[in-house]
Amino acid sequence: MTAKDNFEGTPVSVKIRERLAAARKRFHSNDNIADFIQPGELEALLDEVEVKMQGVLDSLVIDTDHDHNTGDTARRVAKMYLQEVFKGRYVQAPAITEFPNAEHLNELMIVGPITVRSACSHHFCPVIGKIWIGVLPNERTNVIGLSKYARLAEWVMGRPQIQEEAVVQLADLIQEKTQPDGLAIVMEASHFCMSWRGVKDMDSKMINSVMRGAFLKDPNLRREFLSLIPKG
């Protein structure tokens, strides 16, 4: 067997990890690794995850050969992880067209509620909630369409993570894209790691916020933003 043959037999996940390690890039659960995935490798990774997921089902003593409900579960779960709930790890950020602030808008703008879906990195349980984004533009701020905020939020939230870090990542991304004088984000979400398992508390929600620039410095602006967010 040649070295090339041996490399071709290497699992695609190992190849991707080796590229990340060579570049000294971290690959935590809430990191995007799209730059290190080559064309065609996502399809191969899907096959690899399916095989590993079938091993999990086998270890759970589920007879997928004869149970009509779970015969294709390994493939479905692999697709769910790579193409849906964790998609934000494996694809590039959505293309966002930015326009100059030609009208010199400088008043508070609020976008939301944006429904978001994520997953807890501790148990891979769903995290489902809403986000409100407040922006205070200036004459140099880049203007993006309202739907683009939702696309950016979906991309960031589509990874296993904890809510506090997710909101900071989203704030960093919007700050970079738009360069406003002030940015505020509030997220309210239900965590299935509490309601589905653990203490099984069906009503608890987590609320956290990130304030940048003018929202951090001006308490009146902060109060205005928070007062305009619907309660409950």
PASEBA-1860 file (N, C-alpha, C; in nm, 3 decimals):
! residues 232
1> MTAKDNFE> 0.084/-0.119/0.000/0.000/0.000/0.000/0.088/0.125/0.000 ~ 0.063/0.217/-0.093/0.141/0.340/-0.101/0.091/0.440/0.001 ~ 0.173/0.546/0.020/0.132/0.652/0.113/0.004/0.717/0.066 ~ -0.011/0.732/-0.069/-0.132/0.793/-0.123/-0.253/0.707/-0.093 ~ -0.238/0.575/-0.113/-0.350/0.485/-0.084/-0.390/0.495/0.062 ~ -0.290/0.505/0.148/-0.318/0.514/0.290/-0.391/0.644/0.322 ~ -0.350/0.754/0.256/-0.416/0.882/0.279/-0.561/0.876/0.232 ~ -0.583/0.812/0.115/-0.718/0.803/0.062/-0.809/0.724/0.156
9> GTPVSVKI> -0.750/0.636/0.236/-0.830/0.559/0.330/-0.853/0.628/0.462 ~ -0.799/0.746/0.477/-0.814/0.821/0.602/-0.954/0.881/0.611 ~ -1.023/0.866/0.722/-1.156/0.928/0.735/-1.150/1.078/0.709 ~ -1.251/1.131/0.646/-1.250/1.272/0.609/-1.245/1.362/0.733 ~ -1.304/1.317/0.843/-1.298/1.398/0.964/-1.154/1.415/1.013 ~ -1.072/1.311/0.995/-0.931/1.320/1.035/-0.857/1.418/0.945 ~ -0.885/1.415/0.817/-0.821/1.510/0.724/-0.853/1.654/0.763 ~ -0.978/1.679/0.795/-1.018/1.815/0.832/-0.951/1.856/0.962
17> RERLAAAR> -0.949/1.766/1.058/-0.884/1.796/1.187/-0.735/1.825/1.168 ~ -0.671/1.752/1.079/-0.529/1.774/1.054/-0.504/1.911/0.994 ~ -0.591/1.955/0.905/-0.576/2.090/0.848/-0.593/2.196/0.956 ~ -0.691/2.177/1.041/-0.714/2.272/1.150/-0.594/2.277/1.244 ~ -0.541/2.160/1.277/-0.425/2.155/1.366/-0.303/2.222/1.302 ~ -0.284/2.198/1.172/-0.169/2.257/1.102/-0.179/2.410/1.099 ~ -0.302/2.460/1.089/-0.324/2.606/1.087/-0.335/2.664/1.228 ~ -0.326/2.577/1.328/-0.339/2.618/1.469/-0.472/2.690/1.494
25> KRFHSNDN> -0.575/2.635/1.433/-0.710/2.689/1.452/-0.788/2.596/1.544 ~ -0.861/2.654/1.637/-0.942/2.572/1.726/-1.067/2.527/1.652 ~ -1.126/2.419/1.698/-1.250/2.369/1.638/-1.345/2.325/1.747 ~ -1.375/2.419/1.837/-1.475/2.395/1.939/-1.612/2.378/1.875 ~ -1.708/2.334/1.954/-1.840/2.305/1.898/-1.908/2.428/1.837 ~ -1.875/2.548/1.887/-1.941/2.667/1.834/-1.854/2.743/1.734 ~ -1.750/2.678/1.682/-1.665/2.740/1.580/-1.712/2.702/1.440 ~ -1.691/2.792/1.345/-1.715/2.761/1.205/-1.585/2.710/1.143
33> IADFIQPG> -1.591/2.595/1.074/-1.470/2.534/1.018/-1.480/2.522/0.866 ~ -1.567/2.601/0.804/-1.592/2.588/0.660/-1.466/2.609/0.577 ~ -1.374/2.695/0.622/-1.253/2.722/0.545/-1.163/2.600/0.532 ~ -1.185/2.499/0.613/-1.097/2.383/0.614/-1.164/2.259/0.554 ~ -1.279/2.279/0.493/-1.351/2.169/0.429/-1.342/2.187/0.278 ~ -1.294/2.085/0.210/-1.275/2.092/0.065/-1.400/2.043/-0.008 ~ -1.415/2.081/-0.137/-1.533/2.038/-0.214/-1.552/1.887/-0.210 ~ -1.674/1.846/-0.185/-1.707/1.704/-0.180/-1.691/1.641/-0.043
41> ELEALLDE> -1.622/1.707/0.048/-1.595/1.645/0.178/-1.715/1.644/0.270 ~ -1.807/1.739/0.254/-1.926/1.736/0.338/-2.009/1.612/0.311 ~ -2.015/1.571/0.183/-2.088/1.448/0.149/-2.021/1.326/0.212 ~ -1.887/1.325/0.207/-1.815/1.214/0.269/-1.830/1.216/0.421 ~ -1.833/1.336/0.478/-1.851/1.348/0.623/-1.989/1.299/0.663 ~ -2.088/1.324/0.579/-2.223/1.275/0.605/-2.224/1.123/0.613 ~ -2.155/1.058/0.520/-2.148/0.912/0.523/-2.077/0.863/0.649 ~ -1.972/0.934/0.688/-1.896/0.894/0.807/-1.981/0.907/0.934
49> VEVKMQGV> -2.052/1.018/0.945/-2.136/1.039/1.063/-2.248/0.935/1.067 ~ -2.301/0.899/0.951/-2.405/0.795/0.947/-2.354/0.664/1.005 ~ -2.234/0.625/0.966/-2.175/0.500/1.016/-2.157/0.506/1.168 ~ -2.104/0.619/1.215/-2.083/0.635/1.360/-2.217/0.636/1.435 ~ -2.318/0.700/1.376/-2.449/0.705/1.440/-2.513/0.566/1.444 ~ -2.489/0.486/1.341/-2.540/0.350/1.343/-2.477/0.272/1.457 ~ -2.349/0.300/1.485/-2.283/0.236/1.598/-2.346/0.275/1.730 ~ -2.389/0.400/1.742/-2.459/0.444/1.864/-2.590/0.368/1.880
57> LDSLVIDT> -2.665/0.355/1.771/-2.793/0.283/1.777/-2.771/0.136/1.813 ~ -2.666/0.078/1.757/-2.635/-0.061/1.790/-2.602/-0.074/1.939 ~ -2.527/0.020/1.992/-2.490/0.015/2.134/-2.609/0.042/2.225 ~ -2.711/0.108/2.172/-2.835/0.128/2.248/-2.927/0.006/2.238 ~ -2.879/-0.098/2.169/-2.952/-0.225/2.153/-3.087/-0.200/2.084 ~ -3.080/-0.128/1.973/-3.198/-0.104/1.889/-3.182/-0.186/1.761 ~ -3.278/-0.268/1.732/-3.272/-0.358/1.617/-3.315/-0.282/1.492 ~ -3.222/-0.205/1.435/-3.257/-0.124/1.318/-3.277/-0.208/1.193
65> DHDHNTGD> -3.233/-0.334/1.194/-3.254/-0.420/1.078/-3.400/-0.462/1.063 ~ -3.471/-0.469/1.175/-3.609/-0.517/1.170/-3.712/-0.416/1.220 ~ -3.665/-0.310/1.285/-3.756/-0.206/1.334/-3.779/-0.105/1.222 ~ -3.902/-0.102/1.168/-3.930/-0.015/1.053/-3.919/0.133/1.088 ~ -3.927/0.166/1.218/-3.919/0.307/1.257/-3.775/0.360/1.260 ~ -3.678/0.273/1.278/-3.539/0.320/1.295/-3.444/0.272/1.186 ~ -3.499/0.211/1.082/-3.413/0.159/0.975/-3.326/0.265/0.911 ~ -3.378/0.387/0.895/-3.301/0.495/0.832/-3.263/0.605/0.930
73> TARRVAKM> -3.274/0.577/1.058/-3.250/0.680/1.159/-3.106/0.732/1.155 ~ -3.010/0.646/1.138/-2.870/0.690/1.137/-2.846/0.793/1.028 ~ -2.901/0.769/0.910/-2.885/0.863/0.799/-2.960/0.993/0.827 ~ -3.080/0.981/0.881/-3.159/1.100/0.910/-3.090/1.188/1.014 ~ -3.034/1.126/1.117/-2.966/1.203/1.222/-2.841/1.270/1.165 ~ -2.767/1.198/1.082/-2.647/1.256/1.020/-2.684/1.379/0.937 ~ -2.790/1.368/0.858/-2.836/1.483/0.778/-2.881/1.597/0.868 ~ -2.950/1.564/0.975/-2.998/1.667/1.066/-2.882/1.746/1.125
81> YLQEVFKG> -2.778/1.676/1.170/-2.664/1.744/1.230/-2.589/1.829/1.128 ~ -2.555/1.771/1.015/-2.468/1.840/0.919/-2.540/1.943/0.832 ~ -2.665/1.917/0.799/-2.735/2.002/0.703/-2.839/2.093/0.766 ~ -2.866/2.073/0.894/-2.971/2.153/0.958/-2.922/2.215/1.088 ~ -2.929/2.142/1.199/-2.911/2.206/1.329/-2.766/2.250/1.356 ~ -2.667/2.185/1.294/-2.528/2.227/1.312/-2.468/2.283/1.183 ~ -2.552/2.320/1.091/-2.507/2.368/0.959/-2.413/2.487/0.970 ~ -2.433/2.570/1.073/-2.352/2.689/1.091/-2.205/2.661/1.117
89> RYVQAPAI> -2.171/2.535/1.144/-2.029/2.498/1.162/-1.961/2.471/1.028 ~ -2.039/2.427/0.928/-1.979/2.367/0.810/-1.992/2.449/0.682 ~ -2.066/2.557/0.685/-2.083/2.640/0.565/-2.037/2.782/0.593 ~ -2.000/2.851/0.486/-1.957/2.990/0.498/-2.074/3.079/0.542 ~ -2.040/3.194/0.596/-2.143/3.290/0.636/-2.228/3.329/0.515 ~ -2.357/3.354/0.536/-2.442/3.394/0.424/-2.392/3.524/0.361 ~ -2.407/3.534/0.230/-2.366/3.655/0.159/-2.457/3.771/0.202 ~ -2.396/3.879/0.245/-2.471/3.994/0.293/-2.429/4.117/0.212
97> TEFPNAEH> -2.525/4.178/0.142/-2.497/4.300/0.068/-2.511/4.419/0.162 ~ -2.406/4.497/0.169/-2.406/4.614/0.257/-2.411/4.741/0.174 ~ -2.492/4.837/0.219/-2.507/4.963/0.149/-2.462/5.078/0.238 ~ -2.408/5.184/0.179/-2.373/5.301/0.260/-2.497/5.368/0.317 ~ -2.482/5.433/0.428/-2.593/5.503/0.494/-2.614/5.638/0.426 ~ -2.672/5.634/0.305/-2.685/5.754/0.222/-2.772/5.860/0.286 ~ -2.871/5.819/0.363/-2.963/5.915/0.427/-2.915/5.959/0.565 ~ -2.798/5.913/0.604/-2.739/5.949/0.734/-2.833/5.918/0.850
105> LNELMIVG> -2.891/5.798/0.845/-2.982/5.757/0.952/-2.906/5.748/1.083 ~ -2.965/5.801/1.188/-2.897/5.797/1.319/-2.995/5.774/1.434 ~ -3.111/5.717/1.404/-3.210/5.686/1.506/-3.210/5.538/1.538 ~ -3.255/5.507/1.658/-3.260/5.368/1.702/-3.345/5.283/1.610 ~ -3.291/5.169/1.570/-3.363/5.071/1.489/-3.363/4.938/1.564 ~ -3.479/4.874/1.571/-3.491/4.745/1.640/-3.542/4.640/1.541 ~ -3.475/4.528/1.538/-3.515/4.415/1.454/-3.553/4.299/1.546 ~ -3.672/4.244/1.524/-3.712/4.129/1.605/-3.861/4.129/1.633
113> PITVRSAC> -3.909/4.022/1.693/-3.830/3.906/1.737/-3.793/3.814/1.621 ~ -3.669/3.768/1.623/-3.620/3.669/1.527/-3.620/3.534/1.598 ~ -3.696/3.440/1.546/-3.698/3.306/1.605/-3.569/3.233/1.570 ~ -3.502/3.179/1.671/-3.376/3.109/1.649/-3.381/2.970/1.712 ~ -3.304/2.881/1.652/-3.295/2.743/1.701/-3.148/2.707/1.712 ~ -3.110/2.655/1.826/-2.971/2.615/1.847/-2.971/2.484/1.924 ~ -2.856/2.450/1.981/-2.847/2.327/2.059/-2.745/2.347/2.170 ~ -2.776/2.294/2.285/-2.685/2.300/2.398/-2.565/2.209/2.373
121> SHHFCPVI> -2.445/2.262/2.392/-2.325/2.182/2.366/-2.300/2.077/2.475 ~ -2.374/2.084/2.586/-2.356/1.987/2.694/-2.428/1.856/2.665 ~ -2.550/1.866/2.612/-2.630/1.745/2.589/-2.686/1.736/2.446 ~ -2.655/1.835/2.361/-2.711/1.841/2.226/-2.864/1.848/2.229 ~ -2.918/1.907/2.334/-3.062/1.929/2.342/-3.098/2.062/2.276 ~ -3.219/2.074/2.222/-3.258/2.199/2.154/-3.260/2.320/2.247 ~ -3.224/2.433/2.190/-3.241/2.564/2.252/-3.321/2.646/2.153 ~ -3.441/2.687/2.192/-3.530/2.756/2.100/-3.576/2.886/2.164
129> GKIWIGVL> -3.563/2.994/2.089/-3.600/3.122/2.148/-3.613/3.233/2.047 ~ -3.602/3.356/2.097/-3.617/3.475/2.013/-3.506/3.574/2.044 ~ -3.472/3.651/1.941/-3.367/3.752/1.954/-3.421/3.886/1.908 ~ -3.382/3.991/1.981/-3.409/4.129/1.940/-3.275/4.199/1.922 ~ -3.262/4.273/1.814/-3.137/4.343/1.784/-3.166/4.493/1.774 ~ -3.092/4.571/1.850/-3.103/4.716/1.843/-2.976/4.774/1.782 ~ -2.994/4.865/1.686/-2.880/4.925/1.617/-2.895/5.077/1.619 ~ -2.790/5.145/1.656/-2.785/5.290/1.647/-2.681/5.324/1.539
137> PNERTNVI> -2.727/5.356/1.418/-2.633/5.379/1.307/-2.570/5.518/1.312 ~ -2.468/5.537/1.233/-2.411/5.668/1.208/-2.390/5.684/1.058 ~ -2.337/5.796/1.016/-2.326/5.821/0.873/-2.230/5.725/0.804 ~ -2.144/5.659/0.879/-2.049/5.564/0.821/-2.097/5.419/0.833 ~ -2.211/5.398/0.900/-2.262/5.263/0.921/-2.306/5.200/0.789 ~ -2.273/5.073/0.770/-2.324/4.998/0.657/-2.467/4.953/0.688 ~ -2.555/4.969/0.591/-2.696/4.932/0.607/-2.717/4.796/0.542 ~ -2.780/4.704/0.615/-2.815/4.574/0.558/-2.965/4.552/0.573
145> GLSKYARL> -3.021/4.469/0.486/-3.165/4.443/0.489/-3.207/4.371/0.616 ~ -3.335/4.389/0.651/-3.386/4.329/0.774/-3.372/4.177/0.775 ~ -3.398/4.113/0.660/-3.389/3.967/0.655/-3.247/3.918/0.676 ~ -3.150/4.005/0.648/-3.009/3.963/0.661/-2.972/3.944/0.808 ~ -3.034/4.021/0.897/-3.009/3.999/1.040/-3.053/3.858/1.080 ~ -3.166/3.816/1.027/-3.217/3.681/1.057/-3.122/3.574/1.001 ~ -3.067/3.598/0.882/-2.976/3.500/0.824/-2.847/3.489/0.904 ~ -2.796/3.603/0.948/-2.675/3.600/1.030/-2.701/3.529/1.162
153> AEWVMGRP> -2.817/3.555/1.222/-2.853/3.490/1.349/-2.866/3.339/1.329 ~ -2.929/3.298/1.221/-2.945/3.155/1.194/-2.810/3.087/1.177 ~ -2.718/3.153/1.109/-2.584/3.096/1.085/-2.507/3.079/1.216 ~ -2.510/3.180/1.301/-2.439/3.172/1.428/-2.503/3.070/1.521 ~ -2.636/3.067/1.525/-2.706/2.978/1.618/-2.702/2.832/1.573 ~ -2.668/2.806/1.449/-2.669/2.670/1.398/-2.545/2.592/1.436 ~ -2.515/2.590/1.567/-2.399/2.518/1.620/-2.429/2.475/1.763 ~ -2.366/2.370/1.814/-2.382/2.339/1.957/-2.307/2.442/2.039
161> QIQEEAVV> -2.372/2.501/2.139/-2.308/2.609/2.214/-2.386/2.639/2.340 ~ -2.339/2.739/2.414/-2.418/2.790/2.524/-2.468/2.929/2.485 ~ -2.582/2.966/2.538/-2.650/3.087/2.494/-2.565/3.213/2.511 ~ -2.494/3.222/2.624/-2.416/3.342/2.652/-2.310/3.366/2.545 ~ -2.244/3.259/2.500/-2.141/3.274/2.398/-2.201/3.301/2.261 ~ -2.316/3.242/2.234/-2.381/3.261/2.103/-2.417/3.408/2.080 ~ -2.470/3.473/2.182/-2.510/3.612/2.169/-2.389/3.702/2.145 ~ -2.278/3.672/2.212/-2.155/3.749/2.191/-2.103/3.730/2.049
169> QLADLIQE> -2.106/3.605/1.999/-2.062/3.580/1.862/-2.147/3.657/1.762 ~ -2.278/3.659/1.782/-2.366/3.732/1.692/-2.338/3.881/1.697 ~ -2.316/3.933/1.817/-2.286/4.075/1.832/-2.155/4.110/1.760 ~ -2.053/4.026/1.774/-1.926/4.050/1.706/-1.945/4.054/1.555 ~ -2.026/3.962/1.503/-2.047/3.954/1.358/-2.121/4.076/1.306 ~ -2.228/4.117/1.374/-2.305/4.233/1.328/-2.222/4.361/1.342 ~ -2.145/4.370/1.449/-2.057/4.487/1.468/-1.958/4.497/1.352 ~ -1.901/4.384/1.314/-1.804/4.382/1.205/-1.869/4.420/1.072
177> KTQPDGLA> -1.992/4.372/1.048/-2.059/4.396/0.920/-2.109/4.539/0.906 ~ -2.155/4.600/1.015/-2.226/4.727/1.003/-2.155/4.847/1.065 ~ -2.070/4.825/1.163/-1.996/4.934/1.229/-2.087/5.046/1.281 ~ -2.187/5.013/1.364/-2.277/5.115/1.418/-2.216/5.187/1.538 ~ -2.279/5.296/1.580/-2.237/5.363/1.703/-2.275/5.281/1.826 ~ -2.383/5.206/1.814/-2.428/5.125/1.925/-2.496/4.999/1.876 ~ -2.482/4.891/1.953/-2.543/4.764/1.918/-2.591/4.696/2.045 ~ -2.714/4.647/2.043/-2.769/4.576/2.158/-2.839/4.450/2.109
185> IVMEASHF> -2.820/4.342/2.180/-2.887/4.216/2.147/-2.942/4.155/2.276 ~ -3.067/4.114/2.270/-3.130/4.041/2.380/-3.182/3.908/2.325 ~ -3.153/3.802/2.397/-3.202/3.669/2.358/-3.276/3.607/2.475 ~ -3.392/3.553/2.444/-3.472/3.479/2.542/-3.499/3.341/2.484 ~ -3.463/3.236/2.558/-3.475/3.102/2.502/-3.512/2.998/2.607 ~ -3.578/2.894/2.559/-3.607/2.776/2.640/-3.501/2.671/2.610 ~ -3.455/2.604/2.716/-3.350/2.504/2.704/-3.406/2.366/2.736 ~ -3.404/2.279/2.637/-3.461/2.147/2.655/-3.376/2.060/2.746
193> CMSWRGVK> -3.251/2.103/2.776/-3.172/2.028/2.873/-3.230/2.044/3.014 ~ -3.323/2.141/3.030/-3.396/2.153/3.156/-3.535/2.092/3.148 ~ -3.603/2.114/3.035/-3.742/2.069/3.027/-3.757/1.925/2.981 ~ -3.661/1.875/2.904/-3.668/1.739/2.850/-3.597/1.639/2.941 ~ -3.494/1.690/3.011/-3.416/1.607/3.104/-3.391/1.692/3.229 ~ -3.299/1.648/3.313/-3.263/1.727/3.430/-3.381/1.748/3.524 ~ -3.404/1.875/3.562/-3.510/1.906/3.658/-3.648/1.905/3.595 ~ -3.654/1.896/3.462/-3.782/1.890/3.388/-3.870/2.011/3.420
201> DMDSKMIN> -3.809/2.127/3.425/-3.882/2.253/3.445/-3.928/2.303/3.310 ~ -4.058/2.301/3.285/-4.113/2.332/3.154/-4.125/2.481/3.127 ~ -4.117/2.564/3.228/-4.147/2.707/3.211/-4.025/2.798/3.214 ~ -3.913/2.751/3.263/-3.796/2.838/3.279/-3.739/2.880/3.144 ~ -3.696/3.006/3.138/-3.628/3.057/3.020/-3.504/3.133/3.064 ~ -3.409/3.141/2.973/-3.289/3.218/3.000/-3.292/3.343/2.915 ~ -3.261/3.457/2.976/-3.255/3.584/2.906/-3.117/3.643/2.929 ~ -3.050/3.681/2.822/-2.923/3.750/2.838/-2.907/3.855/2.728
209> SVMRGAFL> -2.816/3.947/2.751/-2.801/4.059/2.659/-2.655/4.094/2.640 ~ -2.630/4.161/2.529/-2.499/4.219/2.500/-2.522/4.363/2.459 ~ -2.450/4.455/2.521/-2.461/4.598/2.490/-2.324/4.648/2.444 ~ -2.323/4.718/2.332/-2.199/4.772/2.278/-2.213/4.921/2.249 ~ -2.103/4.994/2.262/-2.099/5.134/2.222/-2.197/5.220/2.298 ~ -2.283/5.291/2.223/-2.376/5.387/2.284/-2.472/5.321/2.380 ~ -2.510/5.197/2.356/-2.603/5.128/2.446/-2.538/5.103/2.581 ~ -2.408/5.087/2.580/-2.335/5.063/2.705/-2.314/5.193/2.781
217> KDPNLRRE> -2.295/5.303/2.708/-2.261/5.431/2.770/-2.384/5.514/2.806 ~ -2.493/5.500/2.730/-2.609/5.587/2.747/-2.724/5.509/2.811 ~ -2.751/5.528/2.939/-2.859/5.453/3.005/-2.996/5.485/2.947 ~ -3.018/5.607/2.897/-3.147/5.642/2.838/-3.172/5.564/2.709 ~ -3.069/5.549/2.627/-3.082/5.471/2.504/-3.108/5.325/2.538 ~ -3.038/5.275/2.638/-3.056/5.136/2.680/-3.198/5.113/2.730 ~ -3.250/5.207/2.809/-3.387/5.194/2.860/-3.487/5.200/2.746 ~ -3.463/5.287/2.648/-3.555/5.298/2.534/-3.561/5.165/2.459
225> FLSLIPKG> -3.446/5.107/2.433/-3.441/4.979/2.362/-3.515/4.871/2.440 ~ -3.485/4.858/2.567/-3.546/4.753/2.647/-3.696/4.774/2.663 ~ -3.741/4.900/2.668/-3.883/4.929/2.685/-3.963/4.895/2.559 ~ -3.895/4.893/2.444/-3.965/4.867/2.318/-3.970/4.718/2.283 ~ -3.903/4.636/2.363/-3.910/4.492/2.342/-4.034/4.438/2.412 ~ -4.121/4.368/2.339/-4.242/4.314/2.401/-4.209/4.223/2.518 ~ -4.283/4.234/2.624/-4.263/4.151/2.742/-4.348/4.025/2.730 ~ -4.287/3.912/2.774/-4.361/3.786/2.773/-4.374/3.727/2.637
END
